Amino acid sequence: MGNAITLYGSGGARSLRCRWVLSELELEYEYIDESGLIGSDRLRKFHPQSKIPAAVINGVIVFESSAICSYLCDLNKNAGMIAPPGSSDRALHDQWVSFAQSEVEGYLWSNIKHKSLYPEERRVPEVIHQNTKEILAGLKVLDAVLSESEYLVGNNFSVTDIIVGWTVNWARRSDLLGDYQALSQYLSRLFQRQYCMLNPD
């Protein structure tokens, strides 16, 4: 099917998830990454908080990277990147995406904000230790699952792995993977994919 797609993003942010999906689906799109875009009135037309990523797909506005990625795969279902709605595998997709974002990614993002993004008066260094404990607990769950399967849904690569893999790689780049060997091996598989957009450094 034809797609008219505009993606608003920035550098190594979560918009890379969307760009990876677009590449896997071999879709053409317009990518807008401009200085001053975040927080602008222009972006606020597509995201109520003027954040990235946001997308316009066939005239439909979608924001949040996981929603954009899932929607793109639903529109291009013949590519086999996402399980069909109502299936048990689709429930697994929703489950692992929600788990990774609530039990790992939210705490990673909080650590970054309290370490460097917030102005000094808003930083609470004491939360970093507790956040890190939550991150490690979430990673332990993912490591256990991936010790028994190469991928998260149906033992086949899917959009679930793009979304969750980005979070796991963020944890690795924050020196938090530790002895989670299954997660390290999982990332190695993702790095080998042709269109992988994970930062290997």
C-alpha positions as CSV (number, residue, x, y, z in Angstrom):
1,M,0.0,0.0,0.0
2,G,1.1,3.6,-0.5
3,N,2.2,5.6,2.5
4,A,2.8,9.4,2.9
5,I,5.0,9.6,6.0
6,T,6.6,12.5,7.8
7,L,8.7,11.8,10.9
8,Y,9.8,14.5,13.3
9,G,12.9,13.4,15.3
10,S,16.3,14.2,16.5
11,G,19.8,12.6,16.6
12,G,20.0,9.5,18.7
13,A,16.6,10.0,20.4
14,R,13.7,7.5,20.4
15,S,12.9,8.5,16.8
16,L,15.7,6.1,15.8
17,R,13.2,3.3,16.7
18,C,10.8,4.7,14.1
19,R,13.6,5.1,11.5
20,W,14.7,1.5,12.0
21,V,11.1,0.3,11.5
22,L,10.7,2.4,8.4
23,S,13.9,0.9,7.0
24,E,12.9,-2.7,7.8
25,L,9.6,-2.0,6.0
26,E,11.5,-0.3,3.1
27,L,9.2,2.7,3.2
28,E,10.1,6.2,2.0
29,Y,9.5,9.0,4.3
30,E,10.4,12.6,5.0
31,Y,12.5,13.1,8.1
32,I,12.6,16.5,9.8
33,D,15.3,17.1,12.3
34,E,15.9,20.8,12.8
35,S,17.5,22.9,15.4
36,G,14.8,24.5,17.6
37,L,12.2,22.0,16.6
38,I,11.6,20.6,20.1
39,G,9.4,22.9,22.1
40,S,8.4,24.8,19.0
41,D,4.8,25.8,18.0
42,R,5.4,23.9,14.8
43,L,6.0,20.6,16.5
44,R,3.1,21.3,19.0
45,K,0.7,20.7,16.1
46,F,1.8,17.1,16.1
47,H,2.6,16.5,19.8
48,P,0.8,18.3,22.7
49,Q,4.1,18.8,24.6
50,S,6.1,19.6,21.5
51,K,8.3,16.6,21.9
52,I,9.8,14.0,19.5
53,P,9.2,11.7,17.9
54,A,5.9,12.6,16.2
55,A,4.7,11.4,12.8
56,V,2.0,12.1,10.2
57,I,1.1,8.9,8.5
58,N,-1.4,9.1,5.7
59,G,-2.8,12.2,7.4
60,V,-3.0,10.5,10.8
61,I,-1.0,12.2,13.6
62,V,0.7,9.7,15.9
63,F,3.3,10.4,18.7
64,E,5.3,8.2,21.1
65,S,7.8,6.0,19.4
66,S,6.2,2.6,20.3
67,A,2.8,3.8,19.0
68,I,4.4,5.0,15.7
69,C,6.3,1.8,15.2
70,S,3.4,-0.5,15.9
71,Y,1.0,1.5,13.7
72,L,3.5,1.5,10.8
73,C,3.8,-2.3,11.1
74,D,0.0,-2.7,11.3
75,L,-0.4,-0.7,8.1
76,N,2.2,-2.9,6.4
77,K,1.1,-6.2,7.9
78,N,2.4,-8.3,5.0
79,A,5.9,-7.5,6.1
80,G,5.3,-9.7,9.2
81,M,6.9,-7.3,11.6
82,I,4.0,-7.4,14.1
83,A,1.5,-10.0,15.2
84,P,-2.2,-9.5,14.2
85,P,-4.5,-7.8,16.7
86,G,-6.3,-10.2,19.0
87,S,-3.6,-12.9,18.7
88,S,-1.7,-14.2,21.7
89,D,1.5,-13.0,20.1
90,R,0.1,-9.5,19.9
91,A,-0.6,-9.6,23.6
92,L,3.1,-10.5,24.1
93,H,4.1,-7.6,22.0
94,D,2.0,-5.2,24.1
95,Q,3.2,-6.9,27.3
96,W,6.9,-6.6,26.6
97,V,6.7,-3.1,25.2
98,S,4.8,-1.9,28.2
99,F,7.1,-3.8,30.6
100,A,10.3,-2.4,29.1
101,Q,9.0,1.2,29.1
102,S,7.5,1.1,32.6
103,E,10.0,-1.1,34.4
104,V,13.3,-0.1,32.7
105,E,13.1,2.9,30.3
106,G,11.3,5.2,32.6
107,Y,13.9,4.8,35.3
108,L,16.8,5.2,32.8
109,W,15.3,8.5,31.6
110,S,14.8,9.6,35.2
111,N,18.5,8.9,35.9
112,I,19.6,11.0,32.9
113,K,17.4,13.9,33.9
114,H,18.7,13.9,37.5
115,K,22.3,13.5,36.4
116,S,22.5,16.1,33.7
117,L,19.3,17.4,32.1
118,Y,17.5,19.1,35.0
119,P,18.9,22.4,36.2
120,E,20.9,21.9,39.4
121,E,18.0,23.0,41.7
122,R,15.7,20.3,40.3
123,R,18.2,17.4,40.6
124,V,17.7,14.8,43.3
125,P,20.8,12.6,43.2
126,E,19.3,10.3,45.9
127,V,16.8,8.9,43.4
128,I,19.5,7.5,41.1
129,H,20.3,4.6,43.4
130,Q,16.6,3.5,43.7
131,N,16.1,4.0,40.0
132,T,19.0,1.8,39.2
133,K,17.7,-1.0,41.5
134,E,14.4,-0.9,39.5
135,I,16.3,-1.0,36.2
136,L,18.2,-4.0,37.2
137,A,15.1,-5.8,38.4
138,G,13.4,-5.2,35.0
139,L,16.5,-6.3,33.1
140,K,16.6,-9.5,35.2
141,V,13.2,-10.4,33.9
142,L,14.1,-9.7,30.3
143,D,17.3,-11.7,30.6
144,A,15.4,-14.7,31.9
145,V,13.0,-14.6,29.0
146,L,15.7,-14.2,26.4
147,S,17.8,-17.0,27.9
148,E,15.1,-19.3,26.5
149,S,14.3,-17.5,23.2
150,E,16.3,-15.5,20.7
151,Y,13.5,-12.9,20.4
152,L,10.6,-11.7,22.5
153,V,7.6,-12.8,20.3
154,G,7.3,-16.1,18.5
155,N,11.1,-16.5,18.6
156,N,11.2,-14.3,15.4
157,F,12.6,-10.8,15.0
158,S,9.8,-8.2,15.2
159,V,9.0,-4.6,16.0
160,T,8.9,-5.7,19.6
161,D,12.6,-6.3,19.5
162,I,13.3,-2.9,17.9
163,I,11.4,-1.1,20.7
164,V,12.6,-3.2,23.6
165,G,16.1,-3.7,22.2
166,W,16.6,0.1,22.1
167,T,15.8,0.2,25.8
168,V,18.2,-2.7,26.6
169,N,20.9,-1.0,24.6
170,W,20.4,2.2,26.6
171,A,20.9,0.1,29.7
172,R,24.1,-1.3,28.2
173,R,25.4,2.1,27.4
174,S,24.7,3.1,31.0
175,D,26.9,0.2,32.2
176,L,23.9,-1.6,33.7
177,L,23.9,-4.9,31.8
178,G,26.4,-6.5,34.2
179,D,26.2,-10.3,34.1
180,Y,23.0,-10.5,32.0
181,Q,24.6,-12.6,29.3
182,A,21.3,-13.4,27.5
183,L,20.7,-9.7,27.0
184,S,24.2,-9.1,25.7
185,Q,23.7,-11.9,23.2
186,Y,20.4,-10.5,22.3
187,L,21.9,-7.2,21.5
188,S,24.6,-8.9,19.4
189,R,21.9,-10.4,17.3
190,L,20.2,-7.0,16.8
191,F,23.5,-5.3,15.9
192,Q,23.9,-7.8,13.1
193,R,20.7,-6.8,11.3
194,Q,21.1,-4.8,8.1
195,Y,19.1,-1.8,9.2
196,C,20.0,-1.8,12.9
197,M,20.1,1.8,14.3
198,L,21.3,0.9,17.8
199,N,24.4,2.8,19.0
200,P,27.1,0.1,19.4
201,D,29.4,2.3,21.5
